Amino acid sequence: MFINPKIAINNGWIKGIKDLKQIQPNAIDFTLDKVMILNTDVVAAVGETHKTMRPLYPYSLDSSYPLDPVETFWALEGLRVYDGMSDMYVEVPEGVAAVLYTRSTFARNGVFIISGLYDSGFKGNIGFTIYTIGGPIQIERGTRIGQIAFVKSDDSGLLYTGGWNHPEGTHYAEYRATIPPPPGGPQAQGAREQDSPLPKSDQVKALESTHKWNSDQTSKPAGTKSFI
């Protein structure tokens, strides 16, 4: 069930709303405020013990937009993958999750954003991946590109404490790059995801200690939580 956006705002789950038009009946529009380009020439490696992510590079604003000489537009190439970030910051509380949706204006132009589920406990600026399937597009900085909807979730007693959490105003990849890798661990070519040092609740610790799992078992027991 979607939670009334005003409840999310009043409870401080989301920050950085600049205009009342961002508040929709069931969700909140978020803006595109930073763009990075994904290097798809680098091989990624994803496993249960570590991840080697493809590197991201800053993508400059374009000054050649025909209708506005001010450098406020990104000229995104077609059939590329970009990383987008909003200045808007969220903290998802217990018993709540959040999902992102592409605004219909972009979907009808063949541009889509995708993100994983924002679990209870996630803290960070709204981030997402941009796919320019429909071809080149010019997007103005601060444009509303998607919507975030908060949904009610049965409280499992578990909170996300993984490496996607990051302090307000930082990009998750840049923040993770400041965290040293564990001793003896493999080195990543790109940004390496690490577990966040955030403290875990007593309930989470109890679940972890009583629900062990290893690769010899065919499936994880109920209550097991992966933080990768």
C-alpha positions in Angstrom: 0.0 0.0 0.0 1.4 3.4 -0.9 1.9 5.8 2.0 0.6 9.3 1.7 3.6 11.4 0.5 2.8 14.1 3.2 3.4 11.5 5.9 6.8 10.8 4.5 7.6 14.5 4.4 6.2 15.3 7.9 8.2 12.4 9.4 11.4 13.5 7.7 11.9 10.4 5.6 12.8 12.6 2.6 14.6 16.0 2.4 15.3 18.4 -0.4 11.9 19.1 -1.9 12.1 22.5 -3.7 8.7 22.9 -5.2 5.2 21.9 -4.2 4.6 20.5 -7.7 6.9 17.6 -6.7 4.3 16.3 -4.3 2.0 13.9 -6.2 -1.1 12.0 -5.0 0.9 8.8 -4.3 4.6 9.6 -4.7 7.1 12.4 -4.7 8.9 13.6 -7.9 12.7 13.6 -7.5 15.2 15.6 -9.6 18.3 14.8 -11.6 21.1 16.8 -10.1 24.3 14.8 -10.9 25.2 12.5 -13.8 28.1 10.0 -14.1 28.8 7.7 -17.0 29.3 4.0 -16.6 32.4 2.5 -18.2 30.9 -0.6 -19.9 34.2 -1.6 -21.3 35.4 -2.8 -17.9 34.4 -6.3 -16.8 32.3 -6.4 -13.6 32.5 -9.3 -11.2 29.6 -10.0 -8.8 29.7 -12.7 -6.2 28.5 -13.4 -2.7 31.9 -12.6 -1.2 32.8 -9.4 -3.0 31.8 -7.2 -6.0 34.0 -5.5 -8.6 31.8 -2.7 -9.9 32.3 -1.0 -13.3 33.8 2.5 -12.7 31.9 5.7 -13.0 33.2 9.0 -14.3 31.8 12.5 -13.9 29.7 13.6 -16.9 30.0 17.3 -17.8 27.1 19.6 -18.5 26.8 20.6 -22.1 26.9 24.3 -23.3 25.8 23.7 -26.9 22.1 23.3 -26.2 20.4 25.3 -29.0 17.8 27.0 -26.9 19.8 28.0 -23.9 23.6 28.9 -23.9 23.8 28.5 -20.1 25.5 25.3 -19.1 22.5 23.6 -17.4 21.9 20.6 -19.7 23.4 17.2 -20.0 23.6 15.8 -23.5 23.2 12.1 -23.0 24.1 9.8 -25.9 21.7 7.1 -27.0 22.1 3.4 -26.0 24.4 4.3 -23.1 24.2 3.7 -19.3 24.5 6.6 -16.9 24.3 6.9 -13.1 22.0 9.6 -11.8 21.8 11.2 -8.4 19.3 13.6 -6.9 20.1 16.2 -4.3 17.1 14.8 -2.4 17.9 12.6 0.5 15.9 9.7 2.1 16.0 7.7 5.3 13.7 4.7 5.1 12.4 3.8 8.6 11.5 0.4 10.0 8.3 -1.0 8.6 8.6 1.0 5.4 10.3 0.4 2.0 10.6 2.7 -1.1 10.5 2.2 -4.9 11.4 4.4 -7.8 9.5 4.9 -11.0 10.3 6.7 -14.3 8.2 9.8 -15.0 6.0 9.1 -18.0 7.5 12.0 -20.0 10.9 10.2 -20.1 9.4 6.7 -20.6 7.6 8.0 -23.7 10.9 9.2 -25.0 12.6 5.9 -24.5 14.5 6.9 -21.4 14.2 4.7 -18.3 15.5 4.8 -14.8 16.0 1.6 -12.7 16.9 1.1 -9.1 16.7 -1.7 -6.6 14.3 -1.7 -3.7 15.0 0.8 -1.0 14.9 -1.4 2.1 14.1 -0.3 5.6 17.2 1.2 7.0 18.5 2.7 3.7 20.0 6.2 4.1 21.3 8.1 1.2 20.7 10.5 -1.7 18.2 9.1 -4.2 20.3 7.3 -6.8 19.4 5.4 -10.0 20.6 4.1 -13.3 19.6 5.9 -16.5 19.2 3.9 -19.8 18.9 6.0 -23.0 17.3 3.2 -25.0 15.3 5.6 -27.2 18.3 7.6 -28.4 20.1 10.9 -27.5 18.4 13.2 -25.1 19.2 16.6 -23.5 18.1 16.9 -19.8 18.2 20.0 -17.8 19.8 19.9 -14.4 17.2 19.8 -11.7 14.5 18.3 -14.0 12.1 15.9 -12.3 13.1 12.6 -13.8 11.3 10.1 -11.6 9.0 9.5 -8.6 9.7 7.8 -5.2 6.9 6.0 -3.5 7.0 4.8 0.1 5.2 1.6 0.8 4.2 -0.1 4.1 6.2 -3.3 4.9 5.7 -5.9 7.6 8.4 -5.2 10.2 10.9 -8.0 9.9 13.2 -6.7 12.6 16.0 -6.3 10.0 17.5 -3.1 8.8 19.6 -2.6 5.7 23.2 -1.8 6.7 25.0 -2.4 3.4 27.4 -0.4 1.3 24.8 1.6 -0.6 24.2 3.7 2.5 26.1 7.0 2.4 26.0 10.4 4.1 23.8 13.2 2.8 25.3 15.1 -0.2 27.8 12.4 -1.2 27.7 10.1 -4.2 27.6 6.4 -3.1 30.5 5.4 -5.4 32.7 8.3 -4.2 31.9 7.5 -0.5 32.6 3.8 -0.9 35.9 4.7 -2.5 37.0 6.3 0.9 36.4 3.0 2.8 39.5 0.8 2.8 39.1 -2.8 1.6 39.2 -5.6 4.2 42.7 -7.0 4.8 43.6 -9.7 2.2 40.5 -9.0 0.1 40.6 -8.8 -3.6 41.1 -5.4 -5.1 38.3 -3.9 -7.3 39.0 -2.1 -10.5 36.0 0.1 -9.9 34.1 1.1 -6.8 34.1 -1.7 -4.3 31.0 -2.2 -2.2 31.7 -2.6 1.5 29.4 -3.3 4.4 28.5 -0.1 6.2 29.9 0.4 9.7 26.5 1.3 11.0 25.6 -0.5 14.3 23.1 -3.3 14.1 20.1 -3.6 16.4 20.0 -6.4 19.1 17.2 -8.1 17.1 19.3 -8.1 13.9 22.3 -9.6 15.8 20.1 -12.3 17.3 18.7 -13.3 13.9 22.2 -13.4 12.4 23.5 -15.6 15.3 20.7 -18.1 15.1 20.3 -18.4 11.3 23.6 -19.5 9.9 24.0 -20.4 6.2 26.8 -21.6 4.0 27.3 -22.5 0.4 26.8 -26.3 1.1 23.2 -25.8 1.9 20.7 -25.8 -0.9 18.8 -22.7 0.4 18.9 -20.1 3.1 16.8 -20.7 6.2 14.0 -18.3 7.0 15.3 -15.2 8.6 18.6 -15.1 6.9 19.6 -11.7 5.5 22.2 -11.0 2.9 23.9 -7.6 3.3 25.8 -7.7 0.0 
